Amino acid sequence: MGQKTNPIGNRLGIIRGWDSAWYGGNDFGDKIAEDSKIRKYVNARLSKASVSKVIIERTLKLVTITVCSARPGIIIGKGGSEVDRLKEELKKLTHKDVQINIYEIKRPEIDAKLVGQSIARQIEGRISYRSCGKNGYSIGNAYGC
């Protein structure tokens, strides 16, 4: 049997970028662990916001977090209050300055992760498994809108 490689590895640098962009140095393991904590925290905190991808970029004193979401209004909140609260919580987690960028996914029905999350939420909501994928992807049905 041949050696199988992840297709994302073939696309990196050509049609797709890294999910974390920074130089490791001596504390490489600490930064990877911190990236994992940030991703887990953001996905848990923003579970209702349809987060597709979290991209982390680092400089010496600044951590820039880009959140790709189908529902950016939930992340921003009224007058940007939720973003400020999230920024302060991440600042406590990383002990560095944090900048948050929010990127809206215009067509969530073509994002595989969001479609999978939608179908999973529908099944958890006791909708018949035969009908949750049959009528096409509908982000409104998945979140009770």
N, C-alpha and C positions, 0 to 999 in steps of 0.2 A: 504494500500500500504506500502511495506517495506521501510526501510531506505537504500538509495543507497549511496555507498561510491565510491570515485574516485579510479580506479584500480592502479594508480601510488602510492597511499598511502599504498597499500598492498605490493608493490615491493620495497619500500624504505628500504635500508639497506641490502637487500638480493641480488637482481640482478640489482639494480639501485641506484645511489647516489643522494644526494641533489644537486640542481642547485646553491645554495649558501651555503658555508661552513664557518661558523664563530660563535663565541659566542657573544650573545647580550649584556648582562650586563644592565646598566641603560639606555643607549641610543639606545635601540632596534628599536624603531620606526624610528629614524633618519637613521639607517643603512638600514632598509627595503626601505625607500623612496630613499636613495642614490642608492641602487641596482636597483630600478625601473628606475631611471634616467639614470644609466649607460646602462642598457639593451635597453632602448628606443633610446639613443644616438647611441650606436653601431649598432643597427638594421637599423636606419635611415642613418647613415654614410656609412655603408657597405651593402646597399640594393642590389647592383649588384654582390656581392661576394657570394651569396647563403649561408648565415649564417643559420645554423640549430639550434645551441644552444650556449648560453653564460653562462659560469660557473664562479662564483665569489667566491674567497677565500680571507679571510682577516686575517692579523696579526695586531699587534699594530700599526705599521707604514707603512705596505706594503699592497697593494691591488693587488692580482694576478687575472688576467682576462684571461680565456681560451676561445678562439673563435673556434668553430667547423664549418668548412666551406668546401664546395665542390670545391671552387676556391680560394685557399690560395694565389695564385700569385697576385691577385688583392689587397689583404690586405697588402701583403709585399711591393709591388711596386718595382721600380728599385733600387737595392742596399739597400733595407730596408728603403727607405726614407718615405714611407707611414706609416710604423709601428711607426717610430719615431715621425711623425706628430700626429698620433692617440694617442700615449703615452702622448705627451705634452698636447693635448686637454683634455684627461681624467684626467691628473694631475691638470689642472685648475678646472675641474668639481668637483673632490673629495678633493682637497687640501692635498693629500697624495701621496707617491711614488707609481707608477703603474708599474707592470710588465705584459707584454702581451705574452701569449703563443698561438700559432696557431696550430690547429689540423686539418689535412686533412681528409675528409670523402672519403674513397676509392670508395665506391659504392653508389652514391647519389640516384640511382633509388630505393633503399630500405628504404630511409629515408622519412617518411610520410610528414613532414613539407616541405621538398624540393620539393616533388612531387606536393603538393598542391600549393606551390608558383609558380612552373613551369606552371601548368594548369591555374592558375589565370593570369599569365603574357601573356600566349597565348590567353586567352579570351580577355584581355585588348588590345592585339595587333590585334583584329578583326579577329582572326582565328575561324573557325566554331567550336562550342562547341561539335559537334558530332565527329570531327576528332582530337581534341586536346588530348584526352585520349585513342583513339582507337588504334593508332599505337604503344602504349607503351610509356614509359617515355624516353624522349630524352633531355638531358640537353643542347645539342647544339642547338636544335630548339627553346628552350625557350628563349635563350639569343642572338639569331641572329648570331650564329657562322656558 
